[in-house]
Amino acid sequence: MSSFGGSLVPTRTGSEKGVELLRYFEAWEDDSGLQIRSGSLRTSAVDPDELEDWLDLRARYEISSREKRSIAPVDMILRVIACDVDRYNLFQPGCGTDDFDSIVEAFDLHGTTGEVFWNNNGAFARYFSSKPGSLEPSSFALMFKVPNCVNIGYDALSMSYDLKRRRSRVFLHGIGETDFETLAHYLRGVKDEKTLYLQPMLVATHIFAGHRTSAESFRTDVDDNLHATEIDIGYATPGFLRGRQPKRRAVPHPKNNFPPKDLDLEQIVRYLHSCLTELAAVALVASDGTELGLFLQKTARELDSFYSKTRDVDFLRHSKAVTQYIEAQTNLFSSMLAQTELLDKRVHTDLDLSLNLTAQEENRISRAIAEESFIVALATWRDSAAMRTIAYVTLIFLPPTFVATLFSMTFFDWSPEPPNTRIIAKHFWIYWVVSVPLTVVVWIIWRLWWTREEESYRRELLQLRQVKGRGVRGRS
């Protein structure tokens, strides 16, 4: 088995600030066998001012065999050049318009390359071309662009392939230094298998697989963060199978702490809505990746059919391996889409739970306020009862007081006549004998009655607090 793991371009010249360096990989064959070289690091990448020299293999990019024979660009087996996205505008070439046009012309790329590269939602196309007067295809063009996603990437590819000479010219856009070094490392690793460099789908398949890896990494981050959020909420910790905890993060099951006292539900709801946005991006990428994979499978089979009569066993073996690898990556994209749908349902479930917990907390607070209001109302009623008692006592004693006032006129004689010189009548003691005991008896009766009312109030308050306490423990 094989080892396998007129363009529409915005105007900006290559001399403007922000133009990205161009990284490259190329392979050729001379008398000594297969040769390769690359410039993926910043120190070895192609400066935009030297692009024409690289395209024409001039100056410091000139290649000579041991016999001092210069290698022409047309003799190169594989040529790959790449640049990152424009940091200021995703819808224009990172290498500048002039260099973009030069690459498209030198590599004989399809005229719709620019339209595919600047598509925001992803696009793909392939074309077979024939020479004038011939019905048999002589060249093949492939282009694809993944949906723009800041957390996943902006990968784009346009390539031309000479079906007769088996020569590939590939232009990659949106590929950073790290991603291109990964590609170059892979291509260097398969140098011993010469026929693998002849595969038309070699670079496209690697870019496709790398895009799926980036998407899966981002989806896993969303999954892990959602997992941690569910642990914070204290609900349905995912990953449990037959009592075992998930390996990604060892955490205790929060069944005895639901919900946590310091839970910030407002922040969690915000984060869950952010998860929905991220999952929407993953779903778009997974859906587009599945369609792109099916498209690449169909294209690979068309190429296999074209070369079905060749006697190059190694070439056919590698072609079959490439097709199978694309199929595997497509299936992984399809499963990612299904997993994303599940994550979306989990997020909605967690949102419903968070909102329900918020509603329960509001209900608990409302109930506590109602209970406290009842207690305050009861205390107010008791106070008003005391005031009514005083009013009743006043009403009871007011008439006797008035009568006593009237009678007091007979108890005092402010102008006594001899022989009776007393100012106070001799029966004045009757007033005190009646008033004092009567006042004492009334106060004693009122005090006994009010003590009984206070005890009744305390019992009712205690019962109310006990009922409230049982309700709080039941919810916890």
C-alpha positions in Angstrom: 0.0 0.0 0.0 1.1 3.5 -0.6 2.2 5.8 2.3 -0.5 8.4 2.5 -1.6 10.5 5.3 -9.5 36.4 -17.0 -9.7 36.1 -13.3 -11.8 38.2 -11.0 -9.2 39.6 -8.7 -9.4 42.8 -6.5 -6.8 45.3 -7.5 -3.7 45.8 -5.3 -0.2 45.8 -6.5 2.6 43.6 -5.1 4.5 46.6 -3.9 1.9 47.7 -1.4 2.3 47.2 2.3 1.2 43.9 3.8 2.1 41.6 0.8 2.8 38.1 2.1 5.9 36.0 1.3 5.6 33.1 -1.1 6.5 29.6 0.0 7.3 26.9 -2.4 8.1 23.2 -3.0 9.2 21.7 -6.3 10.5 18.4 -7.6 12.3 17.5 -10.8 14.3 14.6 -12.2 17.8 14.7 -13.6 20.5 12.1 -14.3 20.9 11.5 -10.5 17.2 10.8 -10.0 14.4 12.7 -8.3 15.4 16.0 -6.7 13.4 18.3 -4.5 13.8 21.7 -2.8 11.6 23.9 -0.8 11.3 27.3 0.8 8.7 27.2 3.6 10.4 29.3 6.3 10.5 33.0 6.2 14.2 33.0 5.6 13.9 30.8 2.5 10.6 31.9 1.1 10.3 33.7 -2.2 10.2 37.5 -1.9 7.5 39.0 -4.1 10.2 41.0 -6.0 11.9 37.7 -7.0 8.7 35.8 -8.1 9.5 36.1 -11.8 12.9 34.6 -11.2 11.4 31.7 -9.4 8.7 31.1 -12.0 11.4 31.1 -14.8 14.1 29.4 -12.8 16.5 32.2 -13.2 19.2 33.9 -11.0 19.4 32.2 -7.6 16.6 29.8 -8.5 18.3 28.4 -11.5 18.6 24.6 -11.5 21.4 22.7 -13.3 22.1 19.0 -13.6 25.4 17.4 -13.0 26.1 17.8 -16.7 25.5 21.5 -16.3 22.3 21.2 -18.2 19.7 23.8 -17.1 16.3 22.5 -16.0 13.5 24.3 -17.8 10.2 25.2 -15.9 8.3 22.9 -18.2 10.5 19.9 -17.1 9.6 20.3 -13.4 7.5 17.4 -12.2 5.8 19.2 -9.3 5.7 22.9 -8.5 3.8 24.3 -5.5 3.7 27.9 -4.4 1.6 29.3 -1.6 0.9 32.5 0.3 -1.2 33.4 3.3 -4.3 35.5 3.3 -4.2 39.3 3.2 -4.3 40.5 6.8 -6.3 43.5 5.8 -8.7 42.1 3.3 -9.7 38.4 3.0 -11.1 39.1 -0.5 -7.9 40.0 -2.3 -4.7 38.0 -2.9 -2.2 38.0 -0.1 0.6 38.2 -2.7 -0.8 41.2 -4.5 -2.7 41.4 -7.7 0.4 41.5 -10.0 2.0 38.4 -8.5 -1.3 36.6 -8.5 -1.8 37.2 -12.2 1.8 36.1 -12.9 1.3 32.8 -11.0 -2.0 32.1 -12.8 -0.4 32.8 -16.2 2.8 30.9 -15.5 1.0 27.8 -14.1 -1.7 28.0 -16.8 -4.4 27.9 -14.1 -8.0 28.2 -15.0 -9.5 31.6 -15.5 -12.0 31.3 -12.7 -9.3 30.9 -10.1 -9.9 34.3 -8.7 -13.6 33.9 -8.4 -13.2 30.6 -6.5 -10.5 32.0 -4.2 -12.6 35.0 -3.1 -15.7 33.1 -2.5 -16.8 33.4 1.1 -18.9 30.2 1.4 -16.7 27.7 -0.4 -16.6 26.6 -4.0 -15.1 23.8 -6.1 -14.8 23.0 -9.8 -12.8 20.8 -12.2 -12.2 21.0 -16.0 -10.7 18.7 -18.6 -9.3 20.4 -21.7 -8.3 19.1 -25.1 -5.9 20.5 -27.7 -7.4 21.8 -30.9 -8.3 19.0 -33.2 -8.2 16.3 -30.5 -11.0 14.7 -28.6 -8.8 13.2 -25.9 -8.2 15.4 -22.8 -4.7 16.7 -22.5 -4.9 18.8 -19.4 -6.8 18.9 -16.1 -7.7 21.9 -13.9 -8.9 21.7 -10.3 -10.0 24.4 -7.9 -11.6 24.5 -4.5 -12.0 27.0 -1.7 -13.2 26.2 1.8 -15.7 28.5 3.6 -14.0 31.3 5.4 -13.8 30.6 9.1 -11.4 32.5 11.4 -11.0 29.5 13.7 -10.6 26.9 11.0 -9.0 28.5 8.0 -9.2 30.0 4.5 -7.6 27.2 2.4 -7.8 27.6 -1.4 -6.2 25.6 -4.2 -5.9 26.0 -7.9 -3.9 23.5 -10.0 -3.2 22.5 -13.5 -2.1 19.0 -14.6 -0.6 17.9 -17.9 -2.3 14.5 -18.4 0.4 13.4 -21.0 3.5 14.4 -19.2 2.1 14.1 -15.7 3.2 17.4 -14.5 1.5 19.4 -11.7 1.4 23.1 -11.0 -0.3 24.1 -7.8 -1.2 27.5 -6.3 -2.3 27.5 -2.7 -3.8 30.5 -1.0 -4.6 31.0 2.7 -1.9 28.6 3.7 0.3 29.9 6.5 3.9 29.1 7.3 3.1 26.2 9.7 0.6 24.6 7.4 2.9 24.8 4.4 5.8 23.4 6.4 3.5 20.4 7.3 2.8 19.9 3.6 6.5 20.3 2.7 7.5 17.8 5.4 5.0 15.3 4.1 6.3 15.8 0.5 9.9 15.4 1.6 8.9 12.2 3.4 7.6 10.5 0.3 10.6 11.3 -1.9 11.5 7.7 -2.3 8.2 7.0 -4.1 8.7 8.9 -7.3 5.4 8.0 -8.8 3.6 9.6 -5.9 4.8 13.0 -7.1 3.1 12.2 -10.4 -0.3 11.9 -8.8 -2.6 14.8 -9.9 -4.6 14.7 -6.6 -1.6 14.5 -4.3 -1.5 18.1 -3.0 -5.2 18.5 -3.1 -5.8 15.5 -1.0 -3.3 16.7 1.6 -4.9 20.1 1.8 -8.3 18.5 2.1 -7.2 16.3 4.9 -5.5 19.2 6.7 -8.7 21.3 6.5 -10.6 18.4 8.0 -8.0 18.2 10.8 -8.3 21.9 11.6 -12.1 21.7 11.6 -12.1 18.6 13.9 -9.7 20.4 16.3 -12.0 23.3 16.5 -15.1 21.1 17.0 -13.2 19.2 19.7 -12.5 22.5 21.5 -16.2 23.4 21.4 -17.0 20.0 22.7 -14.5 20.2 25.5 -15.7 23.7 26.6 -19.3 22.6 26.4 -18.4 19.6 28.5 -16.8 21.8 31.1 -19.8 24.1 31.1 -22.1 21.1 31.7 -19.9 20.2 34.7 -20.3 23.7 36.0 -24.0 23.6 35.7 -24.0 20.2 37.4 -26.0 18.4 34.8 -25.6 15.2 32.7 -21.8 15.0 32.6 -21.2 13.6 29.1 -18.8 10.8 28.4 -19.9 8.4 31.1 -20.0 4.8 29.9 -20.8 2.1 32.5 -19.8 4.4 35.3 -16.5 5.5 33.8 -15.5 9.1 33.6 -14.2 10.7 30.4 -10.5 10.6 29.9 -10.2 14.2 28.6 -10.8 15.7 32.0 -11.1 13.9 35.4 -13.9 15.5 37.3 -16.3 14.4 40.1 -19.9 13.8 39.2 -21.8 16.8 40.5 -24.9 14.9 41.5 -24.6 16.1 45.2 -24.2 19.7 44.3 -27.0 20.7 42.0 -27.1 23.5 41.2 -23.8 25.0 42.6 -24.3 27.9 44.9 -21.9 30.2 43.0 -23.2 29.3 39.5 -23.2 32.4 37.2 -26.2 31.4 35.0 -26.1 34.7 33.1 -22.5 34.1 32.0 -23.3 30.5 31.1 -26.2 31.5 28.9 -24.0 34.0 27.1 -21.4 31.3 26.5 -23.9 28.7 25.3 -25.2 31.2 22.7 -21.5 31.6 21.6 -21.3 27.9 21.3 -24.3 27.9 18.9 -22.5 30.4 16.7 -19.3 28.3 16.7 -21.3 25.2 15.9 -23.0 26.9 13.1 -19.6 27.6 11.6 -18.5 24.0 12.1 -21.7 22.7 10.6 -21.1 24.8 7.5 -17.5 23.6 7.2 -18.5 20.0 7.7 -21.3 20.1 5.2 -19.1 21.8 2.6 -16.3 19.4 3.4 -18.6 16.4 2.8 -19.7 17.8 -0.6 -16.1 18.7 -1.5 -15.0 15.2 -0.5 -17.6 13.6 -2.8 -16.5 15.9 -5.6 -12.9 15.0 -5.1 -13.8 11.3 -5.1 -15.6 11.7 -8.4 -12.7 13.6 -9.8 -10.2 11.0 -8.6 -12.2 8.2 -10.2 -12.4 10.1 -13.5 -8.6 10.4 -13.4 -8.3 6.7 -12.6 -10.5 5.9 -15.5 -8.3 8.0 -17.8 -5.2 6.2 -16.7 -6.8 2.7 -16.5 -4.8 1.5 -19.5 -1.4 2.5 -18.3 1.1 -0.2 -17.4 2.6 1.8 -14.6 1.7 -0.4 -11.7 3.0 1.9 -9.0 1.1 4.9 -10.5 -2.1 2.9 -10.4 -1.5 1.7 -6.9 -0.9 5.2 -5.7 -4.0 6.4 -7.5 -6.1 3.9 -5.8 -4.6 4.8 -2.4 -5.4 8.5 -3.0 -9.0 7.7 -3.9 -9.5 5.6 -0.8 -7.9 8.3 1.4 -10.3 10.9 0.0 -13.2 8.6 0.7 -12.0 8.1 4.3 -11.7 11.9 4.9 -15.1 12.4 3.4 -16.6 9.9 5.8 -14.9 11.7 8.7 -16.4 15.0 7.5 -19.8 13.3 7.4 -19.4 12.0 10.9 -18.3 15.5 12.0 -21.5 16.9 10.7 -23.5 14.3 12.7 -21.5 15.1 15.8 -22.1 18.8 15.3 -25.9 18.2 15.1 -25.6 16.3 18.4 -23.6 19.1 20.0 -26.2 21.6 18.8 -28.9 19.6 20.6 -26.8 19.5 23.7 -26.3 23.2 23.7 -30.1 23.8 23.3 -30.7 21.3 26.2 -28.2 23.1 28.4 -29.8 26.5 27.4 -33.2 25.2 28.4 -31.8 23.9 31.7 -30.0 27.2 32.4 -33.2 29.2 31.7 -35.2 26.8 33.9 -32.7 27.2 36.7 -32.9 30.9 36.3 -36.7 30.7 36.5 -36.6 28.4 39.5 -34.2 30.9 41.3 -36.6 33.7 40.5 -39.5 31.7 41.8 -37.6 30.9 44.9 -36.8 34.5 45.5 -40.4 35.5 44.8 -41.6 32.9 47.2 -39.2 34.0 49.9 -40.4 37.6 49.4 -44.0 36.5 49.6 -43.2 34.6 52.9 -41.4 37.5 54.3 -44.2 39.8 53.3 -46.6 37.5 55.0 -44.5 37.6 58.2 -44.4 41.4 58.0 -48.1 41.5 57.4 -48.7 39.3 60.4 -46.5 41.4 62.6 -48.3 44.5 61.4 -51.6 42.9 62.2 -50.4 42.1 65.7 -49.3 45.7 66.2 -52.6 46.9 65.0 -54.3 44.5 67.4 -52.4 46.1 70.2 -53.5 49.5 69.1 -57.1 48.3 68.8 -56.8 47.0 72.4 -55.7 50.4 73.6 -58.5 52.0 71.7 -61.0 49.5 73.2 -59.7 50.2 76.7 -60.0 53.9 76.1 -63.5 53.5 74.8 -64.4 51.5 77.9 -63.0 54.0 80.3 -64.0 57.1 78.5 -67.6 57.2 79.7 -66.8 56.3 83.3 -64.1 59.0 83.2 -66.6 61.5 81.9 -69.1 60.4 84.6 -66.3 60.6 87.2 -65.6 64.1 86.1 -69.2 65.0 86.6 -69.3 63.3 90.0 -66.1 65.1 91.0 -68.0 68.2 91.3 -69.7 66.8 94.4 -66.5 65.6 96.0 -65.0 69.0 96.3 -66.4 72.1 97.9 -64.2 75.0 97.4 -66.3 77.3 99.5 -67.4 75.4 102.6 -69.7 77.1 105.1 -69.5 76.7 108.9 -69.8 74.5 110.7 -68.6 72.2 107.8 -65.2 73.4 106.8 -64.0 70.3 104.8 -63.2 70.9 101.1 -63.1 67.2 100.2 -66.3 65.3 100.8 -66.2 62.4 103.3 -67.2 59.9 100.6 -64.3 60.8 98.3 -62.7 57.4 99.3 -65.4 55.6 97.3 -63.8 57.0 94.1 -60.4 55.5 94.9 -61.8 52.2 96.1 -63.6 51.7 92.8 -61.2 53.3 90.4 -57.9 51.7 91.5 -59.1 48.1 91.7 -61.0 48.5 88.5 -57.9 49.8 86.7 -55.7 47.0 88.0 -58.2 44.4 87.0 -58.5 45.8 83.5 -54.7 45.9 83.1 -54.3 42.4 84.3 -57.0 41.1 82.0 -55.4 42.9 79.0 -51.9 41.7 79.9 -53.0 38.1 80.1 -54.9 38.4 76.8 -51.9 40.0 75.0 -49.4 37.4 76.4 -51.6 34.7 74.9 -51.7 36.5 71.6 -47.9 36.8 71.5 -47.4 33.1 72.2 -49.9 32.3 69.4 -47.9 34.6 67.1 -44.6 33.0 67.9 -46.0 29.5 67.2 -47.4 30.6 63.9 -44.0 32.2 62.9 -42.1 29.1 64.0 -44.3 26.9 61.9 -44.0 29.2 58.9 -40.2 29.1 59.1 -40.1 25.3 59.5 -42.3 25.0 56.3 -39.9 27.4 54.5 -36.8 25.5 55.6 -38.2 22.1 54.4 -38.9 23.7 51.0 -35.3 25.0 50.6 -33.9 21.6 51.6 -36.2 19.9 49.1 -35.0 22.0 46.2 -31.3 21.5 47.1 
